[in-house]
Amino acid sequence: MRDEIRSILRDLPSMDELLQKPWTDRFQEVFGREAVRSTFADVIGEVRSDLIKGRISSIDPGHIESEAMSRLEKYSRKSLRRVINATGVVVHTNLGRSCLGTGVLERVMEASGCYSNLEYDLEEGVRGHRNSHVEWLLTRITGADSALVVNNNAGAVLLCLAALGRGKEVIVSRGELVEIGGSFRIPDIMEFSGALMREVGTTNRTHLSDYLKALTPATGMILKVHPSNFRVVGFQAEVAREELAYLAREKDLIFMEDLGSGVVVDLAEWGLKGEPTVRQCIESGVDIVTFSGDKLLGGPQIGVVVGRSHLLDRIRQFPLLRALRVDKMTLAAFEATLRLYLGKKVDEIPTLRMLSQPLKELERKARNLASGIRRSTDLQAKAVATLDAVGGGAFPATGLNGFGVEVEPPEGVTDGSLLEFLRKAPVPVVASAREGKVIFHVRTMLEGDGKDVIEVLKTLTGRKGSHDREK
Ligand SMILES: *Cc1c(COP(=O)(O)O)cnc(C)c1O
């Protein structure tokens, strides 16, 4: 048996032979000879181990070449790239959450393509602070005394707990011990920060008396966490923010709230009711509020801490802050986004524009796309009502009425394989499916996306006017 394998292994092409194949030239030019060699070595290693484990019984040299070629082709493609979001989920974490508008992107180009006053005080000619570029704006928008930013909200929560709650007991309701996608869990963050978690109440009901009973001389903080991605309905009770603020003040504790999404303007007029704004939390007496920059705020990935000056000063002294600091591209984008809020130009923020689109306009977009698809392909396409979502762990119980285009997969194609075809297209399209049909939700589709969807569908089958495509 071993001899047999050994003799089969002798059929493996030699590395020199492989590297001399003319098709490898263009890859050797782009990646260098060593990268191509190691790709072949990976494939050969896998074939060898498959053979030894009995998963295959002979060597197909054609397979080694084609597998290596397909890997090298994959490495040649841009990895992080544009995708069309036709899911109707506005703050789609897997698809990059919020898109930035062109005005904001121009500020990013300016701040990152040139030197900047990132940490330089131009008036005094001395070292400045990167946070200073957004601090005033954040205090104006939220009504807080002081503000700072870090890499993301998970970092903001960790930083605040570590800086203010380390070695102390931090009281939190059992109804708020949430897990946010991607392994952010309150108990884990708490442990890592060095704070001692003191859970109170039950999953569905927590009362003021529960907090009172948990107080000890070691208590340092009360934490409230936004139950972002779920809702407890039915027999449910939580303690009002004002009451917790009062308790914290009475007992000389810090009252912190992880608000998650961070709504900074009231979204009620768009049918998104019941979310407190950051300003409302501050006005209710919360000492420290943390939230994300790229969820409902519609900016870049960033974590914001706003609250009382003396507490923010303590956080500024804490060494972890340095490890979570924000890059200049992010700061530029965030500053520009905040300015849109102050200037009342929120319609220039794509996330907010998508959320506030009137149903009539969505219907018109869907009808246009459907007729475009029918005109350019043989597919059955029609505008249909959809249920869209805010996403990003916000408003989990509030569906948004939207519109989409329903496309019937051609004969012999399942909805699943059509979705896969769309995902693997040159401009990948992520859509949804319902009752065997594929749906393109138009709410989250940006200017020009419809045209690209039609191009992709044209390559599927039954293309009309395929002569256009060859151009
Ligand atoms: C989203 C969320 C976080 C994590 O924020 P990131 O900006 O993704 O790091 C933390 N807490 C709550 C309640 C959230 O909703």
The ligand as an SDF file (V2000), in Angstrom:
LIG
                    3D

 15 15  0  0  0  0  0  0  0  0999 V2000
  -23.9090   47.6090   17.8690 C   0  0  0  0  0  0  0  0  0  0  0  0
  -23.8290   47.6380   19.3310 C   0  0  0  0  0  0  0  0  0  0  0  0
  -22.5820   47.5780   19.9720 C   0  0  0  0  0  0  0  0  0  0  0  0
  -21.3100   47.4170   19.2070 C   0  0  0  0  0  0  0  0  0  0  0  0
  -21.0490   48.5820   18.4700 O   0  0  0  0  0  0  0  0  0  0  0  0
  -19.9170   48.5540   17.3200 P   0  0  0  0  0  0  0  0  0  0  0  0
  -19.9170   49.9550   16.8310 O   0  0  0  0  0  0  0  0  0  0  0  0
  -20.3700   47.5580   16.3380 O   0  0  0  0  0  0  0  0  0  0  0  0
  -18.6510   48.1800   17.9730 O   0  0  0  0  0  0  0  0  0  0  0  0
  -22.5510   47.6130   21.3310 C   0  0  0  0  0  0  0  0  0  0  0  0
  -23.6750   47.7090   22.0600 N   0  0  0  0  0  0  0  0  0  0  0  0
  -24.8930   47.7890   21.4890 C   0  0  0  0  0  0  0  0  0  0  0  0
  -26.1040   47.8790   22.3580 C   0  0  0  0  0  0  0  0  0  0  0  0
  -25.0070   47.7530   20.0960 C   0  0  0  0  0  0  0  0  0  0  0  0
  -26.1960   47.8210   19.5200 O   0  0  0  0  0  0  0  0  0  0  0  0
  1  2  1  0
  2  3  1  0
  2 14  2  0
  3  4  1  0
  3 10  2  0
  4  5  1  0
  5  6  1  0
  6  7  2  0
  6  8  1  0
  6  9  1  0
 10 11  1  0
 11 12  2  0
 12 13  1  0
 12 14  1  0
 14 15  1  0
M  END
$$$$
